[in-house]
Amino acid sequence: MTGFITVVGLTVAGCSGPSGGDVDPDAADGWSQEFAGTELNVLAEATLNSEVLAELVPDFTKKTGIEVNIETAPFAQLVQSVTLDFSTAQGDYDVVSIPYDYLGAYAGSDYVEEITPLIDANADRVGEDFEPTDIVTGLWETAATWQGKSYGMPSNSAVTMMMYRSDLFENADEKAAFSAEYGYDLAPAQTWEQYHDIAEFFTRDAGETAAGEVLTEPMYGVTMAGKRHEAAVFEWMNYAGGFGGGVVDADGELIVDSDASVESLEYMKSLGEFAPPGFTSATWDEVTANLQQGIAAQAISWGDTAGAMEDESQSAVVGKIGYGDVPVAAEGDEHHALHGAWTYTISKQAVDKDAAYLFVAWALSAPVQKKIGEMGGVPATRSAFEDPELVAALPSWPQQLASLENALARPRNAEWPQMLDQLALQVSTALVGDSTPQKALEDAQNEIEGILGDKLPLKAF
């Protein structure tokens, strides 16, 4: 079910804009009131970022006189709604936050506006608190650039990182026991081999102890997503990136069934021994819940869940989670995270493209970005990630920025949704044991070759 957050525009006595909205010139704070009275419909993923934005958007209306209705939906339903709206030119939505891997499908079909001309045309209509160069560069490129043109701005800077129980890792007894068993010091994993050792070490039955306390329920060395779902594919892509495999290489050739890709899926499957029962039915939601409940020692998870770890109202591990780079195959290898960005795009059918751009610019202005961080969301600007108050209050902040700067992107070609379906099927098939990782990825490679046909090697992805 889609969530509706209707934000009623504030009406403040004062001058009337050309479209009939009442605005107060003293409230503009440098933002144009030329489009007062315009009503925008925005569709975004049902995330904390969207909730925060909905709380703040009356301030945008106060400055500009533009009214905004924010509608939210889960990932799959949002994609379905957007695709229907764009492909039928219904024009239900003026601004849509899309998962960036659908950029090729939407920009390539001419459904969304190129953003650069709108930036230039509206340079004098935005407040001084919005500075495009403040957006994290690699994030913006991944989120919005398609075939050399930019089609939006990042709405969510989700990126993967390693989360681990720092209280267990720092416990003297646990450190001594680990060193005695594995012959090296217990520390956040740098390599996948260490990650595996740690997963094995911390997997314990109820009644055993951890950091000197008797466990009332089992503890697991790792929690992971293994359901037939994009969550399992994205989890595998973290391992694949570390092993040198993945989906497409730099030349646009498929490498789904490469030796490195197969090795990475075999590795992922081997971790299942140390994961909670039923991990093959788990997505990122269960990964987050297992970490919050304190029943897992480590995970590769999304940065936008870090706020949930530190929320006393829902987490048993506040102050006990450490954040690190996604491990690599061998020490000295370059660490890579996985981008999970979302992108504000402006529909070709938007009621007023300039008014829609002003909303996007305001959402990325410095005060809004800082507020998103303060309220538990994930911003997209460097100044927010480097804000001293946020850095002091949010232990995940430095790692979030580090991960953003080394993250790899998923393919963004128009056929990616079908490719993703095949990968979800075959990764799941291997994890539940209905096929070997080798056979599953060979089948995925064959199916994807059929989907792409003569488009291989991919020219744009």
N, C-alpha and C positions, 0 to 999 in steps of 0.2 A: 504494500500500500504506500502510495506517495504521501510524504508529509508536506503540509502547507504551512508556511510561516508568512502570513500577510502583514506587511509593514505599512501602516497607514502614514502617508506623508504628513508632516507637520505643517500646519498653516499658521504663518506668523504675519501679523498685520504689517503692511508696508507697501512697497511698490509691486505692481503686477507685472509678471513677465509676459512676453509676447504670446504665449500659448494659454494664458489665463491663470497660472498658478500665482498665489500670493507669496511673496518672499520678502525677507528683511535684508536690505543691502549690507547692513552692518554685520550680518551673520555669515556672509559669503566667505570670508577668510581667504580671499584670492581665487575662489572657484567661481566659474561663470554661472550666472543665473539666467542665461539666454534661453535655456530649455525648460524653464519652470513650467509645471503643469504636465510635462511628459510623464507617462506611466510605463515603467519597464517591468517585464517578467523575466526573472532569473531562475535557472534550474541548476542545482548543484548537488553533489553527493551528500548523503546524510552523514556528515562528520561534525566533529567539534568545531572545525574551522567555519563551517556554514552556520552553525548555531551562534557562534561569536559574531559573525558578520551580520546576522539578522538582528542581534541586539544592538549593534552599532549603527545600522543603516539609517535610523532616524536622524543621526547627525549629518549624513549625506543629504538627506531631504532638506534639512534646515539650511545647509549651505547653498544648495543648488535649486531647490524647489522641485526636483525630480522625484516622483514617487516610485517605490520599488516593492515588488512582490517577490519574495524568495520562496521557491518550492524546492523540496529536497527529496531524494530517492536513493535507495541502495544502488550499488554498482550496476548490476544486471538490468534492473528496471530503468535506471537512468539512460543507459545505452539504448535500450529498446525505445524509450520515449523520444530521445534525441534523433535517432535514426528515422523514426516515423515522421517526426516534425520536419526534419531537414529534407527528406526524400519526397515529401508531398507538398513542400513549400507552404505548410499551414501557417507558419509565422506565430506559433503559440509562445515562443521564447525569443527574447531579444539577446540575452547573454546566457551562454551555457558553459558550465565548467565540465570539460570532458577529460577522460583518462588519456594521457598523451599518446598512447599507442594506437589511438583511433584517429590521430592527426592525418595520416595519409588517406584514410577512408573519407574523412570529411573535407579536408582542404583539397584533396585530389578530385573530389566531386564538385568543387566550387560551392560548397555550402556555407563557408565562413569567410569573413572579411580579412584581407591582409591588414595587419595592425600598423605597419610602419607609416603608411599615408595618414592614418588617423592620429598617430603620435605627432606628426608634423603639423597637421591641420589644426590641432587643438592645443598646441604648445602654450598659447596665451590664455587658455581657458581653464587650466589646472592650477591648483594651489602650489605654493613653494614647498609644501611638505611632501610633494610627489617628485621623485627623481628616478627616471628609468634606469640610469646607470647603477642605482643601488640594488637592483635585482641581481641575485647570484648568477653570474654569467653562464656557467655550464648548465645550470638548472633551466634558465630561460631558453637556451639553445635547444636542449632536449625537449622541453615542454612545447615549444612553439615553432621551431624552424622546420620547414618542409620544402625540399628542393630549392633551397637558397632564399626563401622568403619566410617572414615571420607572421604567424597567424593568430597570435594571442599573447597572453602573459601568464606566468604560473600562478595558479590559485592555491596550490597545496604542494609543499616541498617534501612530501613523504620520501624517505630513503631508508634502505636497510642498514642495520648495524648489528653487532653482537651484544646481547644483554646477558649478564651473569650475576650470580649471587655473591656480591663482594664480601658480605659478612662471612660466608663459608670459605671463600678463597683466602681471607685474611686470618682465619682461625689457626692458632698455633698448632693445635692437635691435628687438625686436618692437613696442615702443611707438612707436618712431620710424617704423617701416615702416607701421604701421597708421594713424598720424596723417597720413602723407604720402598714403596711398591714399584714406582716407575723410574727412579734414578735421576730425576731432575725436579726442580722446584715447581710447586704449584703456583700458577699465575694465569691470568687471562690468556686464552689460547691465541697463539700467533699462526699456527699451522693447523691444517685439518687433522693431522695425526694427534696433535695435542688435544684438539677438541674432542676427538674420539676417546682418548685416554680419560679425559675429565668426565665425559659422559658415563663411561664405565665405572669410574671411581665413585661417583656420587649416586649411582643407582642402588637404592637400599630398600629393604623391607620394613614394614611397620614393626616397631619394637627395637630396631637398631637405633643407633644414635647418629646425630649430625651436629657438629659444633658443640658437643657435650649434652645435647638435649635428646631425650627419647622420642622417636618419631611415632606419632599416633596414626599415621597413614604412610603408605609407601612414598619414597622420594625418587624422582627420575632424573637421570643425568642430562636429559635434553627434552625439549618439547618442540614439536614440528608439525607442519601442515602436510597431510598426505591424501586428502580427499580428491576425488575427481573434480577438480575446480581449478581456477586460475591460481589460487593460493599455493597449490602444490607445484605448479609449473614455476611460479616465481621463486619458491623456496629452492627448487632444483637449479634454477639459473644462477643462484648465489654460489652453489657448489661448482657448477659447470664453469663459471667465470674464474674461480680459483684454480681449477684443474686445466684451464686452457681450452675448454670446450664451449658449447653454447648452441645457438640456433643458426646464426649467420656469421661468416668471417668478414674481415675488412674488405674483401673483394666481392662480397655479395653472394658467395657460394654457401650452400647449406652444409652445416657441420653437425647436424643433429645426431648422426650415428658415427661420428668420429670416435677414435679410441679414447680421447680425453672426455668426451661427453658421456660415453658408456661408463668409464671409470668413475665419473662424478655421480652417476645414478646408482652404481653399485655401492659407492660410499654412502650416499643418502639412505639407501635401503639398509645398510649395516647399522646405521644409527637407530633404526626402529627398535632394536633390542633394548635400548635404554630409554625409550619414549613411553609416555602413558599408554595403556591399552586403548585401542580404538583410534590411534593417531591417523589411520588411513581414512577416517571419517572427519578429520579435523581441518579447519581452515585457520586463518589468522585470528579469528575470534577465540578459538579454543587455546591457541598459543598464548594469547594475551591473558586469558583467564587462568591458565596453569601457572604462568609467571606470577600473576597477582596473588594467587592462593599460596605461593611459596612451595609448590610441590615439584618444581623443576629447577635445575641448577643453571641452565644456560639455554639460549635460543638465538637463532637468527630471526630478527623481527623488524618491524617497521618503526621508524623514529616517531611517527605520530601516535604511537601507543605509549611513549615514555611518560607522558603526562598522567596516564592511567596508573602507572607504577607508583607514582609519587602522590596519588590522591588518597588521603587517609580514609575517605568515606567508602572506598571500594577495594583497597589494596592492603594486604598483610605484609608487604615488603617495602614499605616507605623507607627510604634511606638505605636500603640494603641491596640496591641494584647498581651494578657498574656497567659502563658502556664502552665498547671497543670496536676496532675495525673488524670487518668480516675476515676470517682467517684465509690463508693462502696454502698452496700445495707445499712450498718449501720456503724456509726462512730466506729473506732477501727478495722474494717475489713482491711485485707491486700489489697492494691491497686494492680490491674493487668492491664497491657496494652496488646496489641495483636501484636505479631511479624508480620512484613510484609517483611521479609528479602528475598533477592535474592542471588543466589549462583553461583560463577564461577565454572563450571565443565569442565573437559577435556574429550573429546570424546574418546572412544576406537578406533575410526578410525582416530585420529589426525595424521597429517603428521609427527610430531615429538613431542612426549609427553613431553620431557625435555624442548624443546623450548617453548611449550605451558605453562608449569609450570613457566618458567622464566617470561612470560608475566603476569601471575596471581600474582606472587610475587611482580613484579614491581608495579602493580596496587595497591597493599596494602602496598607499601613502604611509609615511613613517609612523604617525600616531596609531593608525589602524593596525599596522603590522606589529607594533610593539604590544598593543592591546591583545592581539591574537596570541602572542607568546605568553603574556601574563595570564591569560585565561585558559591556557593548556593546549592551544593549537600550535600549528607549525607555520611560521612566516616564510617569505620567499626573498627577503632583503638581507643584505649583508649587515646593515646597521642594526637590525633587530637581533641577528645572531651574535653580534659583537657588543651589544648593549651591556654595560657593566652590571646593571641591576638584574637583568635577565640571566647573565652568565653566573652571577652569584647565587641566584635562586634556583636555577634549573641545571641539575648535574649532567643531563644529557646534551646540553647545548653545544659545547665544543666538539663532541663527536658527531652531532648532527651536521655541523658545517664541514667537518673533515670528510664525512661520508659523501656529502653533496659534491665535494670537489674531486672525489675519485670514482664517482659512480658511473656504471655503464648503463646504456639505454636498452630497452627492449625494442624489437623491430616495430616500425610504425607504418609499414606498407598497408595498402588497402586490404590485402588478403590476410593480414595478421589475425583477425578474429577467427577465421577458419583454421589457421595454423595453430592458434591457441587451443581450439577445441581438440585437435588431434593430439597435441602435446599433453593436454590434461588427461585424455583417455589413456595414452600409452604410459605416462609416468605413473598413473594410478594402477594400471594393469601390472606394472613391474613391482610396485610397492606391496600390492596384496598377494603377489606370488603367482599370478596367472600367466606370467610370461617372464623371461629373463630380461634384465636391463638391455642386453645386446639385442635381443629379438624385438623388444618393445620399441627401442629407438630406431631400429631398421624399419619397422613398420611405420613409425611416425615419419621418417625420412621419405619413404615411398609415397605415403599419402600426401605429404606436403609438396613433393615434386609434382604430383598430379594436380594439386591446387594451383601451383605457380606456372606450370607448363613452360612455354617459351619465354617467360619473364626472367628465367634464371640465366646467368647470375643477375641478382637484383641490382638495378641501377640506383634506386633510392630506397632506403630502409631506415 
